[in-house]
Amino acid sequence: MSVEFRLITGRTREQAIGLHKGKASQPYLDATHQVEMSGEDMSRVGIDEGARVRLRTPAGSGEFVVREGDLPPGLLFVPMGAAANELIGADTAGTGMPSFKGQPVEVEPA
């Protein structure tokens, strides 16, 4: 079952720590391949913490590990990095910067 949400991206402490070890380091890859969602949404999709999910946007898709977060239902958070960039795409609508907030995204168990 696929369910649509809104995606936001941002920086995290774990991502910054991993970045200092290098973008190819396991700590960085682990930190940037996570998606946070509310417990209510996890139940709605039928997944548990630590499960792998596929996120799909009009720009692309990728697999992420689910973490329960303090988010309102319908909103997902992915740390900024190469994995998030696969979901965002390159369209800047003339601003020079793609939209990292509010992207429609579908979630399904991987």
A tleap script that builds the chain and sets N, CA, C and O, in Angstrom:
source leaprc.protein.ff14SB
mol = sequence {
  NMET SER VAL GLU PHE ARG LEU ILE THR GLY
  ARG THR ARG GLU GLN ALA ILE GLY LEU HIE
  LYS GLY LYS ALA SER GLN PRO TYR LEU ASP
  ALA THR HIE GLN VAL GLU MET SER GLY GLU
  ASP MET SER ARG VAL GLY ILE ASP GLU GLY
  ALA ARG VAL ARG LEU ARG THR PRO ALA GLY
  SER GLY GLU PHE VAL VAL ARG GLU GLY ASP
  LEU PRO PRO GLY LEU LEU PHE VAL PRO MET
  GLY ALA ALA ALA ASN GLU LEU ILE GLY ALA
  ASP THR ALA GLY THR GLY MET PRO SER PHE
  LYS GLY GLN PRO VAL GLU VAL GLU PRO CALA
}
set mol.1.N position { 0.840 -1.187 0.000 }
set mol.1.CA position { 0.000 0.000 0.000 }
set mol.1.C position { 0.879 1.242 0.000 }
set mol.1.O position { 1.787 1.354 0.824 }
set mol.2.N position { 0.629 2.162 -0.896 }
set mol.2.CA position { 1.373 3.413 -0.990 }
set mol.2.C position { 0.527 4.539 -0.412 }
set mol.2.O position { -0.665 4.630 -0.703 }
set mol.3.N position { 1.135 5.402 0.406 }
set mol.3.CA position { 0.438 6.520 1.035 }
set mol.3.C position { 1.222 7.789 0.728 }
set mol.3.O position { 2.452 7.777 0.772 }
set mol.4.N position { 0.532 8.882 0.418 }
set mol.4.CA position { 1.213 10.140 0.086 }
set mol.4.C position { 1.360 11.024 1.309 }
set mol.4.O position { 0.452 11.131 2.134 }
set mol.5.N position { 2.534 11.664 1.412 }
set mol.5.CA position { 2.884 12.582 2.489 }
set mol.5.C position { 3.516 13.830 1.902 }
set mol.5.O position { 3.621 13.973 0.684 }
set mol.6.N position { 3.937 14.736 2.783 }
set mol.6.CA position { 4.738 15.904 2.394 }
set mol.6.C position { 6.115 15.738 3.013 }
set mol.6.O position { 6.235 15.341 4.172 }
set mol.7.N position { 7.151 16.042 2.246 }
set mol.7.CA position { 8.526 15.846 2.657 }
set mol.7.C position { 9.197 17.177 2.984 }
set mol.7.O position { 9.057 18.154 2.248 }
set mol.8.N position { 9.925 17.198 4.097 }
set mol.8.CA position { 10.811 18.312 4.399 }
set mol.8.C position { 12.206 17.739 4.640 }
set mol.8.O position { 12.350 16.594 5.068 }
set mol.9.N position { 13.217 18.536 4.366 }
set mol.9.CA position { 14.590 18.127 4.618 }
set mol.9.C position { 15.256 19.161 5.509 }
set mol.9.O position { 14.785 20.293 5.623 }
set mol.10.N position { 16.339 18.772 6.132 }
set mol.10.CA position { 17.070 19.697 6.991 }
set mol.10.C position { 18.335 19.043 7.514 }
set mol.10.O position { 18.665 17.913 7.155 }
set mol.11.N position { 19.023 19.761 8.354 }
set mol.11.CA position { 20.276 19.283 8.929 }
set mol.11.C position { 20.011 18.566 10.251 }
set mol.11.O position { 19.060 18.891 10.962 }
set mol.12.N position { 20.868 17.579 10.578 }
set mol.12.CA position { 20.787 16.890 11.865 }
set mol.12.C position { 22.175 16.815 12.484 }
set mol.12.O position { 23.181 16.950 11.787 }
set mol.13.N position { 22.224 16.602 13.766 }
set mol.13.CA position { 23.492 16.454 14.473 }
set mol.13.C position { 24.248 15.223 13.957 }
set mol.13.O position { 25.453 15.288 13.714 }
set mol.14.N position { 23.538 14.106 13.793 }
set mol.14.CA position { 24.168 12.872 13.329 }
set mol.14.C position { 24.764 13.043 11.931 }
set mol.14.O position { 25.824 12.497 11.625 }
set mol.15.N position { 24.074 13.799 11.098 }
set mol.15.CA position { 24.573 14.050 9.753 }
set mol.15.C position { 25.873 14.858 9.820 }
set mol.15.O position { 26.825 14.562 9.098 }
set mol.16.N position { 25.914 15.859 10.671 }
set mol.16.CA position { 27.115 16.687 10.813 }
set mol.16.C position { 28.292 15.866 11.336 }
set mol.16.O position { 29.415 16.019 10.856 }
set mol.17.N position { 28.043 15.003 12.308 }
set mol.17.CA position { 29.112 14.147 12.837 }
set mol.17.C position { 29.630 13.229 11.735 }
set mol.17.O position { 30.841 13.080 11.570 }
set mol.18.N position { 28.724 12.613 10.984 }
set mol.18.CA position { 29.127 11.743 9.885 }
set mol.18.C position { 29.871 12.494 8.800 }
set mol.18.O position { 30.809 11.964 8.203 }
set mol.19.N position { 29.457 13.732 8.539 }
set mol.19.CA position { 30.094 14.539 7.500 }
set mol.19.C position { 31.573 14.752 7.807 }
set mol.19.O position { 32.400 14.751 6.895 }
set mol.20.N position { 31.912 14.935 9.079 }
set mol.20.CA position { 33.312 15.133 9.459 }
set mol.20.C position { 34.148 13.873 9.224 }
set mol.20.O position { 35.373 13.945 9.131 }
set mol.21.N position { 33.483 12.724 9.129 }
set mol.21.CA position { 34.194 11.477 8.842 }
set mol.21.C position { 34.246 11.202 7.342 }
set mol.21.O position { 34.937 10.285 6.897 }
set mol.22.N position { 33.517 11.995 6.571 }
set mol.22.CA position { 33.522 11.867 5.117 }
set mol.22.C position { 32.180 11.408 4.580 }
set mol.22.O position { 31.486 10.608 5.207 }
set mol.23.N position { 31.823 11.924 3.410 }
set mol.23.CA position { 30.531 11.584 2.816 }
set mol.23.C position { 30.415 10.126 2.396 }
set mol.23.O position { 29.309 9.637 2.167 }
set mol.24.N position { 31.532 9.430 2.293 }
set mol.24.CA position { 31.500 8.003 1.967 }
set mol.24.C position { 31.550 7.139 3.221 }
set mol.24.O position { 31.529 5.911 3.130 }
set mol.25.N position { 31.617 7.777 4.405 }
set mol.25.CA position { 31.720 7.013 5.655 }
set mol.25.C position { 30.367 6.402 6.030 }
set mol.25.O position { 29.316 6.947 5.693 }
set mol.26.N position { 30.405 5.285 6.719 }
set mol.26.CA position { 29.169 4.617 7.138 }
set mol.26.C position { 28.330 5.492 8.068 }
set mol.26.O position { 27.108 5.508 7.922 }
set mol.27.N position { 28.930 6.230 9.030 }
set mol.27.CA position { 28.104 7.099 9.880 }
set mol.27.C position { 27.317 8.145 9.075 }
set mol.27.O position { 26.159 8.427 9.381 }
set mol.28.N position { 27.956 8.715 8.043 }
set mol.28.CA position { 27.257 9.705 7.219 }
set mol.28.C position { 26.149 9.043 6.406 }
set mol.28.O position { 25.034 9.561 6.341 }
set mol.29.N position { 26.446 7.913 5.792 }
set mol.29.CA position { 25.426 7.221 4.991 }
set mol.29.C position { 24.248 6.795 5.861 }
set mol.29.O position { 23.095 6.932 5.452 }
set mol.30.N position { 24.530 6.279 7.057 }
set mol.30.CA position { 23.448 5.887 7.971 }
set mol.30.C position { 22.598 7.095 8.357 }
set mol.30.O position { 21.370 7.010 8.392 }
set mol.31.N position { 23.253 8.218 8.645 }
set mol.31.CA position { 22.542 9.422 9.090 }
set mol.31.C position { 21.677 10.035 7.997 }
set mol.31.O position { 20.647 10.641 8.293 }
set mol.32.N position { 22.078 9.888 6.747 }
set mol.32.CA position { 21.341 10.526 5.660 }
set mol.32.C position { 20.385 9.595 4.923 }
set mol.32.O position { 19.718 10.015 3.978 }
set mol.33.N position { 20.314 8.348 5.341 }
set mol.33.CA position { 19.370 7.404 4.739 }
set mol.33.C position { 18.283 7.018 5.735 }
set mol.33.O position { 17.851 5.866 5.792 }
set mol.34.N position { 17.850 8.006 6.521 }
set mol.34.CA position { 16.770 7.806 7.482 }
set mol.34.C position { 15.602 8.699 7.114 }
set mol.34.O position { 15.779 9.762 6.519 }
set mol.35.N position { 14.422 8.262 7.471 }
set mol.35.CA position { 13.230 9.090 7.338 }
set mol.35.C position { 12.495 9.050 8.673 }
set mol.35.O position { 12.249 7.981 9.232 }
set mol.36.N position { 12.153 10.221 9.166 }
set mol.36.CA position { 11.363 10.305 10.392 }
set mol.36.C position { 9.908 10.514 10.023 }
set mol.36.O position { 9.575 11.271 9.111 }
set mol.37.N position { 9.044 9.814 10.764 }
set mol.37.CA position { 7.606 9.981 10.579 }
set mol.37.C position { 6.912 9.755 11.914 }
set mol.37.O position { 7.488 9.157 12.823 }
set mol.38.N position { 5.693 10.224 12.035 }
set mol.38.CA position { 4.950 10.065 13.284 }
set mol.38.C position { 4.570 8.602 13.496 }
set mol.38.O position { 4.438 7.836 12.541 }
set mol.39.N position { 4.400 8.232 14.748 }
set mol.39.CA position { 3.951 6.884 15.070 }
set mol.39.C position { 2.605 6.578 14.442 }
set mol.39.O position { 2.353 5.450 14.018 }
set mol.40.N position { 1.747 7.575 14.383 }
set mol.40.CA position { 0.429 7.403 13.758 }
set mol.40.C position { 0.570 7.035 12.282 }
set mol.40.O position { -0.125 6.150 11.782 }
set mol.41.N position { 1.482 7.729 11.592 }
set mol.41.CA position { 1.699 7.427 10.175 }
set mol.41.C position { 2.358 6.068 9.988 }
set mol.41.O position { 2.059 5.356 9.030 }
set mol.42.N position { 3.259 5.708 10.906 }
set mol.42.CA position { 3.887 4.386 10.817 }
set mol.42.C position { 2.820 3.298 10.904 }
set mol.42.O position { 2.866 2.319 10.159 }
set mol.43.N position { 1.870 3.467 11.801 }
set mol.43.CA position { 0.772 2.500 11.928 }
set mol.43.C position { -0.079 2.475 10.678 }
set mol.43.O position { -0.483 1.410 10.213 }
set mol.44.N position { -0.352 3.657 10.130 }
set mol.44.CA position { -1.196 3.753 8.930 }
set mol.44.C position { -0.554 3.030 7.739 }
set mol.44.O position { -1.247 2.390 6.948 }
set mol.45.N position { 0.772 3.137 7.618 }
set mol.45.CA position { 1.472 2.484 6.511 }
set mol.45.C position { 1.740 1.008 6.825 }
set mol.45.O position { 1.967 0.203 5.921 }
set mol.46.N position { 1.709 0.663 8.127 }
set mol.46.CA position { 1.943 -0.722 8.522 }
set mol.46.C position { 3.413 -1.069 8.651 }
set mol.46.O position { 3.837 -2.159 8.267 }
set mol.47.N position { 4.203 -0.128 9.201 }
set mol.47.CA position { 5.642 -0.368 9.362 }
set mol.47.C position { 6.061 -0.085 10.797 }
set mol.47.O position { 5.399 0.657 11.521 }
set mol.48.N position { 7.167 -0.687 11.188 }
set mol.48.CA position { 7.733 -0.497 12.520 }
set mol.48.C position { 9.032 0.287 12.419 }
set mol.48.O position { 9.632 0.393 11.349 }
set mol.49.N position { 9.455 0.834 13.555 }
set mol.49.CA position { 10.741 1.525 13.611 }
set mol.49.C position { 11.841 0.578 13.135 }
set mol.49.O position { 11.871 -0.596 13.503 }
set mol.50.N position { 12.738 1.107 12.316 }
set mol.50.CA position { 13.836 0.305 11.785 }
set mol.50.C position { 13.529 -0.371 10.460 }
set mol.50.O position { 14.423 -0.928 9.824 }
set mol.51.N position { 12.270 -0.326 10.039 }
set mol.51.CA position { 11.894 -0.928 8.749 }
set mol.51.C position { 12.456 -0.101 7.600 }
set mol.51.O position { 12.734 1.089 7.751 }
set mol.52.N position { 12.614 -0.738 6.471 }
set mol.52.CA position { 13.048 -0.040 5.259 }
set mol.52.C position { 11.811 0.312 4.429 }
set mol.52.O position { 10.908 -0.504 4.247 }
set mol.53.N position { 11.800 1.547 3.935 }
set mol.53.CA position { 10.704 2.005 3.084 }
set mol.53.C position { 11.274 2.618 1.817 }
set mol.53.O position { 12.425 3.053 1.776 }
set mol.54.N position { 10.448 2.641 0.792 }
set mol.54.CA position { 10.794 3.339 -0.444 }
set mol.54.C position { 10.004 4.637 -0.453 }
set mol.54.O position { 8.783 4.643 -0.298 }
set mol.55.N position { 10.729 5.739 -0.638 }
set mol.55.CA position { 10.111 7.047 -0.821 }
set mol.55.C position { 10.176 7.372 -2.302 }
set mol.55.O position { 11.197 7.160 -2.955 }
set mol.56.N position { 9.063 7.894 -2.827 }
set mol.56.CA position { 8.974 8.181 -4.259 }
set mol.56.C position { 8.373 9.575 -4.450 }
set mol.56.O position { 7.294 9.871 -3.938 }
set mol.57.N position { 9.084 10.420 -5.189 }
set mol.57.CA position { 8.585 11.753 -5.551 }
set mol.57.C position { 8.566 11.848 -7.067 }
set mol.57.O position { 9.052 10.942 -7.744 }
set mol.58.N position { 8.016 12.925 -7.617 }
set mol.58.CA position { 8.085 13.079 -9.073 }
set mol.58.C position { 9.525 13.130 -9.604 }
set mol.58.O position { 9.762 12.824 -10.773 }
set mol.59.N position { 10.493 13.516 -8.746 }
set mol.59.CA position { 11.890 13.643 -9.181 }
set mol.59.C position { 12.682 12.344 -9.083 }
set mol.59.O position { 13.652 12.164 -9.820 }
set mol.60.N position { 12.290 11.430 -8.186 }
set mol.60.CA position { 13.070 10.205 -8.019 }
set mol.60.C position { 12.613 9.402 -6.815 }
set mol.60.O position { 11.563 9.672 -6.232 }
set mol.61.N position { 13.423 8.403 -6.448 }
set mol.61.CA position { 13.049 7.539 -5.332 }
set mol.61.C position { 14.300 7.032 -4.627 }
set mol.61.O position { 15.415 7.161 -5.132 }
set mol.62.N position { 14.090 6.454 -3.452 }
set mol.62.CA position { 15.193 5.872 -2.706 }
set mol.62.C position { 14.674 5.096 -1.518 }
set mol.62.O position { 13.517 5.237 -1.125 }
set mol.63.N position { 15.548 4.268 -0.945 }
set mol.63.CA position { 15.196 3.487 0.238 }
set mol.63.C position { 15.785 4.129 1.480 }
set mol.63.O position { 16.919 4.607 1.476 }
set mol.64.N position { 14.990 4.130 2.545 }
set mol.64.CA position { 15.355 4.775 3.805 }
set mol.64.C position { 14.929 3.889 4.961 }
set mol.64.O position { 14.036 3.053 4.825 }
set mol.65.N position { 15.583 4.083 6.108 }
set mol.65.CA position { 15.226 3.392 7.341 }
set mol.65.C position { 14.310 4.309 8.143 }
set mol.65.O position { 14.601 5.494 8.305 }
set mol.66.N position { 13.212 3.769 8.640 }
set mol.66.CA position { 12.210 4.562 9.365 }
set mol.66.C position { 12.603 4.754 10.823 }
set mol.66.O position { 13.026 3.820 11.505 }
set mol.67.N position { 12.452 5.986 11.277 }
set mol.67.CA position { 12.606 6.342 12.682 }
set mol.67.C position { 11.351 7.100 13.095 }
set mol.67.O position { 10.860 7.956 12.359 }
set mol.68.N position { 10.839 6.781 14.274 }
set mol.68.CA position { 9.684 7.528 14.762 }
set mol.68.C position { 10.151 8.904 15.211 }
set mol.68.O position { 11.131 9.034 15.945 }
set mol.69.N position { 9.442 9.921 14.764 }
set mol.69.CA position { 9.802 11.296 15.096 }
set mol.69.C position { 8.610 12.058 15.633 }
set mol.69.O position { 7.464 11.628 15.504 }
set mol.70.N position { 8.895 13.181 16.229 }
set mol.70.CA position { 7.859 14.056 16.776 }
set mol.70.C position { 7.396 15.003 15.668 }
set mol.70.O position { 7.732 16.187 15.652 }
set mol.71.N position { 6.620 14.445 14.751 }
set mol.71.CA position { 6.135 15.184 13.587 }
set mol.71.C position { 4.620 15.088 13.522 }
set mol.71.O position { 4.038 14.110 13.992 }
set mol.72.N position { 3.979 16.092 12.946 }
set mol.72.CA position { 2.533 15.968 12.744 }
set mol.72.C position { 2.237 14.911 11.683 }
set mol.72.O position { 3.051 14.693 10.786 }
set mol.73.N position { 1.089 14.259 11.775 }
set mol.73.CA position { 0.719 13.275 10.754 }
set mol.73.C position { 0.764 13.887 9.357 }
set mol.73.O position { 0.353 15.028 9.144 }
set mol.74.N position { 1.270 13.104 8.418 }
set mol.74.CA position { 1.328 13.548 7.031 }
set mol.74.C position { 2.633 14.208 6.624 }
set mol.74.O position { 2.828 14.523 5.450 }
set mol.75.N position { 3.542 14.424 7.594 }
set mol.75.CA position { 4.806 15.094 7.310 }
set mol.75.C position { 5.970 14.129 7.552 }
set mol.75.O position { 5.994 13.422 8.559 }
set mol.76.N position { 6.930 14.103 6.630 }
set mol.76.CA position { 8.125 13.275 6.753 }
set mol.76.C position { 9.353 14.171 6.769 }
set mol.76.O position { 9.359 15.240 6.158 }
set mol.77.N position { 10.398 13.731 7.475 }
set mol.77.CA position { 11.663 14.465 7.524 }
set mol.77.C position { 12.795 13.547 7.090 }
set mol.77.O position { 12.930 12.431 7.592 }
set mol.78.N position { 13.619 14.031 6.142 }
set mol.78.CA position { 14.818 13.329 5.687 }
set mol.78.C position { 15.989 14.293 5.829 }
set mol.78.O position { 15.903 15.431 5.367 }
set mol.79.N position { 17.099 13.858 6.466 }
set mol.79.CA position { 18.278 14.719 6.549 }
set mol.79.C position { 18.817 15.049 5.154 }
set mol.79.O position { 18.760 14.224 4.242 }
set mol.80.N position { 19.334 16.256 5.008 }
set mol.80.CA position { 19.895 16.672 3.728 }
set mol.80.C position { 21.123 15.831 3.395 }
set mol.80.O position { 21.900 15.466 4.279 }
set mol.81.N position { 21.284 15.533 2.128 }
set mol.81.CA position { 22.407 14.740 1.647 }
set mol.81.C position { 22.064 14.184 0.280 }
set mol.81.O position { 21.036 14.525 -0.304 }
set mol.82.N position { 22.925 13.335 -0.216 }
set mol.82.CA position { 22.738 12.784 -1.563 }
set mol.82.C position { 21.424 12.022 -1.698 }
set mol.82.O position { 20.766 12.104 -2.735 }
set mol.83.N position { 21.032 11.272 -0.649 }
set mol.83.CA position { 19.782 10.502 -0.723 }
set mol.83.C position { 18.578 11.432 -0.829 }
set mol.83.O position { 17.665 11.176 -1.613 }
set mol.84.N position { 18.569 12.502 -0.051 }
set mol.84.CA position { 17.465 13.479 -0.122 }
set mol.84.C position { 17.455 14.181 -1.476 }
set mol.84.O position { 16.392 14.453 -2.033 }
set mol.85.N position { 18.646 14.472 -2.003 }
set mol.85.CA position { 18.728 15.159 -3.297 }
set mol.85.C position { 18.109 14.333 -4.420 }
set mol.85.O position { 17.605 14.896 -5.392 }
set mol.86.N position { 18.140 13.011 -4.301 }
set mol.86.CA position { 17.504 12.154 -5.299 }
set mol.86.C position { 15.985 12.353 -5.310 }
set mol.86.O position { 15.331 12.120 -6.326 }
set mol.87.N position { 15.433 12.784 -4.176 }
set mol.87.CA position { 13.990 12.997 -4.061 }
set mol.87.C position { 13.575 14.406 -4.463 }
set mol.87.O position { 12.433 14.625 -4.867 }
set mol.88.N position { 14.490 15.357 -4.355 }
set mol.88.CA position { 14.162 16.766 -4.557 }
set mol.88.C position { 14.164 17.164 -6.024 }
set mol.88.O position { 13.279 17.899 -6.462 }
set mol.89.N position { 15.124 16.701 -6.778 }
set mol.89.CA position { 15.206 17.087 -8.180 }
set mol.89.C position { 15.927 18.405 -8.358 }
set mol.89.O position { 16.395 19.001 -7.388 }
set mol.90.N position { 16.017 18.857 -9.583 }
set mol.90.CA position { 16.815 20.034 -9.907 }
set mol.90.C position { 15.993 21.252 -10.299 }
set mol.90.O position { 16.571 22.316 -10.517 }
set mol.91.N position { 14.679 21.148 -10.399 }
set mol.91.CA position { 13.867 22.288 -10.815 }
set mol.91.C position { 13.914 23.373 -9.749 }
set mol.91.O position { 13.614 23.121 -8.582 }
set mol.92.N position { 14.287 24.572 -10.153 }
set mol.92.CA position { 14.385 25.687 -9.206 }
set mol.92.C position { 13.273 26.718 -9.387 }
set mol.92.O position { 13.209 27.688 -8.633 }
set mol.93.N position { 12.404 26.526 -10.368 }
set mol.93.CA position { 11.328 27.479 -10.659 }
set mol.93.C position { 11.870 28.903 -10.798 }
set mol.93.O position { 11.209 29.872 -10.426 }
set mol.94.N position { 13.092 29.009 -11.343 }
set mol.94.CA position { 13.694 30.315 -11.593 }
set mol.94.C position { 14.359 30.957 -10.394 }
set mol.94.O position { 14.852 32.080 -10.501 }
set mol.95.N position { 14.390 30.280 -9.251 }
set mol.95.CA position { 14.970 30.890 -8.038 }
set mol.95.C position { 16.444 30.561 -7.864 }
set mol.95.O position { 17.141 31.237 -7.107 }
set mol.96.N position { 16.932 29.534 -8.554 }
set mol.96.CA position { 18.305 29.101 -8.384 }
set mol.96.C position { 18.476 28.070 -7.282 }
set mol.96.O position { 19.579 27.559 -7.085 }
set mol.97.N position { 17.401 27.750 -6.553 }
set mol.97.CA position { 17.469 26.778 -5.457 }
set mol.97.C position { 16.225 25.893 -5.516 }
set mol.97.O position { 15.106 26.406 -5.524 }
set mol.98.N position { 16.404 24.563 -5.557 }
set mol.98.CA position { 15.234 23.683 -5.562 }
set mol.98.C position { 14.490 23.764 -4.226 }
set mol.98.O position { 15.047 24.211 -3.223 }
set mol.99.N position { 13.253 23.337 -4.224 }
set mol.99.CA position { 12.434 23.384 -3.013 }
set mol.99.C position { 12.693 22.146 -2.159 }
set mol.99.O position { 12.369 21.025 -2.551 }
set mol.100.N position { 13.279 22.367 -0.991 }
set mol.100.CA position { 13.573 21.279 -0.062 }
set mol.100.C position { 12.446 21.070 0.944 }
set mol.100.O position { 12.560 20.226 1.832 }
set mol.101.N position { 11.369 21.824 0.817 }
set mol.101.CA position { 10.261 21.736 1.771 }
set mol.101.C position { 8.942 21.531 1.032 }
set mol.101.O position { 8.675 22.179 0.020 }
set mol.102.N position { 8.130 20.629 1.549 }
set mol.102.CA position { 6.772 20.467 1.040 }
set mol.102.C position { 6.609 19.598 -0.189 }
set mol.102.O position { 5.546 19.614 -0.810 }
set mol.103.N position { 7.626 18.844 -0.559 }
set mol.103.CA position { 7.531 17.959 -1.721 }
set mol.103.C position { 6.512 16.858 -1.468 }
set mol.103.O position { 6.504 16.272 -0.386 }
set mol.104.N position { 5.646 16.559 -2.447 }
set mol.104.CA position { 4.777 15.388 -2.279 }
set mol.104.C position { 5.624 14.125 -2.384 }
set mol.104.O position { 6.492 14.023 -3.250 }
set mol.105.N position { 5.369 13.171 -1.504 }
set mol.105.CA position { 6.165 11.930 -1.492 }
set mol.105.C position { 5.263 10.757 -1.119 }
set mol.105.O position { 4.440 10.857 -0.209 }
set mol.106.N position { 5.427 9.655 -1.827 }
set mol.106.CA position { 4.713 8.430 -1.522 }
set mol.106.C position { 5.635 7.527 -0.708 }
set mol.106.O position { 6.847 7.502 -0.922 }
set mol.107.N position { 5.043 6.786 0.228 }
set mol.107.CA position { 5.795 5.862 1.081 }
set mol.107.C position { 5.201 4.477 0.922 }
set mol.107.O position { 3.983 4.303 0.934 }
set mol.108.N position { 6.080 3.490 0.773 }
set mol.108.CA position { 5.644 2.095 0.742 }
set mol.108.C position { 6.719 1.235 1.371 }
set mol.108.O position { 7.901 1.568 1.280 }
set mol.109.N position { 6.344 0.143 2.004 }
set mol.109.CA position { 7.362 -0.753 2.560 }
set mol.109.C position { 8.295 -1.238 1.449 }
set mol.109.O position { 7.853 -1.518 0.335 }
set mol.110.N position { 9.575 -1.334 1.760 }
set mol.110.CA position { 10.566 -1.747 0.744 }
set mol.110.C position { 10.694 -3.266 0.712 }
set mol.110.O position { 11.474 -3.803 -0.074 }
savepdb mol mol.pdb
quit
